[in-house]
Amino acid sequence: MRDKEKIKEIYEILPKLNCGFCGFSSCGQFARAVVEGKASPFGCKQNPRLGYRIGEIIEGKVPAHNYGHQSAPVSGPAVSSTPQALRQEVGALSQDVDDILARIENLKVRR
């Protein structure tokens, strides 16, 4: 099976929510990354069990290296040295929370 066919077949079984929890902005990008070996077949956080079916589609060819988009990045416990830097960090974190809440609301509206 050609790569384009594999991508299409994987995309067809995905939930198509484009939630981004896999680390990609769309289910199509996730499907392409899996076929290219850049993401784990078990990367769909909406339905991780799809990984078994995706593994069959890619014929069990799962790279042995770490996937760059398998899980959300986690930053270490950095402490700002100035009040201004702290305000910037809090502002960035607040924006991240707002973005996550907006995604959740979008998922609710779609259902």
C-alpha positions as CSV (number, residue, x, y, z in Angstrom):
1,M,0.0,0.0,0.0
2,R,1.4,3.5,-0.9
3,D,1.9,6.1,1.7
4,K,-1.0,8.3,0.5
5,E,-3.3,5.3,0.8
6,K,-2.1,4.6,4.3
7,I,-2.6,8.2,5.3
8,K,-6.1,8.2,3.9
9,E,-7.0,4.9,5.6
10,I,-5.6,6.1,9.0
11,Y,-7.4,9.4,8.6
12,E,-10.7,7.6,7.9
13,I,-10.6,5.8,11.3
14,L,-9.6,8.8,13.4
15,P,-12.3,10.8,15.2
16,K,-11.7,13.9,13.1
17,L,-12.0,16.3,16.0
18,N,-8.8,18.1,15.3
19,C,-8.4,18.6,19.0
20,G,-4.6,18.8,18.9
21,F,-4.1,16.6,21.9
22,C,-1.8,14.3,19.8
23,G,0.5,17.3,19.2
24,F,-0.7,18.0,15.7
25,S,-3.2,20.6,14.6
26,S,-5.3,18.2,12.6
27,C,-6.1,14.5,12.4
28,G,-4.8,14.6,8.8
29,Q,-1.4,15.9,10.0
30,F,-1.3,13.2,12.7
31,A,-2.0,10.5,10.1
32,R,0.8,11.8,7.8
33,A,3.2,11.9,10.8
34,V,2.4,8.3,11.7
35,V,3.1,7.1,8.2
36,E,6.3,9.1,8.0
37,G,7.4,7.6,11.3
38,K,7.3,10.9,13.2
39,A,4.4,10.0,15.6
40,S,3.3,6.9,17.5
41,P,0.3,5.0,16.2
42,F,-1.0,5.3,19.7
43,G,-0.8,9.1,19.7
44,C,-4.6,9.8,19.3
45,K,-5.6,10.8,22.8
46,Q,-9.3,10.7,21.9
47,N,-9.1,6.9,21.2
48,P,-5.6,5.4,21.9
49,R,-6.9,2.0,21.1
50,L,-6.9,3.0,17.5
51,G,-3.2,2.5,17.6
52,Y,-3.6,-1.2,17.2
53,R,-5.6,-0.7,13.9
54,I,-3.2,2.0,12.8
55,G,-0.3,-0.4,13.5
56,E,-1.9,-2.9,11.1
57,I,-2.3,-0.2,8.4
58,I,1.4,0.7,8.6
59,E,2.1,-3.0,8.7
60,G,3.7,-2.9,12.1
61,K,6.5,-0.5,11.0
62,V,6.8,1.5,14.2
63,P,10.2,3.3,14.6
64,A,12.2,2.5,17.7
65,H,13.0,6.1,18.4
66,N,11.3,8.6,20.6
67,Y,8.4,10.4,18.8
68,G,8.6,14.2,18.8
69,H,4.8,14.7,19.2
70,Q,3.8,11.8,21.3
71,S,2.9,13.8,24.4
72,A,2.5,17.4,25.4
73,P,5.7,19.2,26.4
74,V,6.2,19.8,30.1
75,S,8.5,22.6,31.2
76,G,10.6,22.3,34.2
77,P,10.2,24.4,37.4
78,A,11.7,27.6,36.2
79,V,11.6,30.5,38.6
80,S,11.7,34.1,37.2
81,S,14.3,36.4,38.6
82,T,12.3,39.7,38.1
83,P,8.7,40.7,38.6
84,Q,8.5,41.7,34.9
85,A,9.6,38.2,33.8
86,L,7.2,36.7,36.2
87,R,4.3,38.8,34.8
88,Q,5.3,37.6,31.2
89,E,5.3,34.0,32.3
90,V,1.9,34.3,34.0
91,G,0.5,36.0,30.9
92,A,1.8,33.3,28.6
93,L,0.4,30.6,30.9
94,S,-2.9,32.4,31.1
95,Q,-3.1,32.5,27.3
96,D,-2.3,28.7,27.2
97,V,-5.2,28.0,29.6
98,D,-7.5,30.2,27.5
99,D,-6.5,28.3,24.4
100,I,-7.2,25.0,26.0
101,L,-10.6,26.1,27.3
102,A,-11.5,27.4,23.9
103,R,-10.6,24.0,22.4
104,I,-12.8,22.3,25.0
105,E,-15.7,24.6,24.2
106,N,-15.3,23.9,20.5
107,L,-15.5,20.2,21.2
108,K,-18.7,20.7,23.2
109,V,-20.2,22.7,20.4
110,R,-19.4,20.0,17.8
111,R,-21.2,17.3,19.8
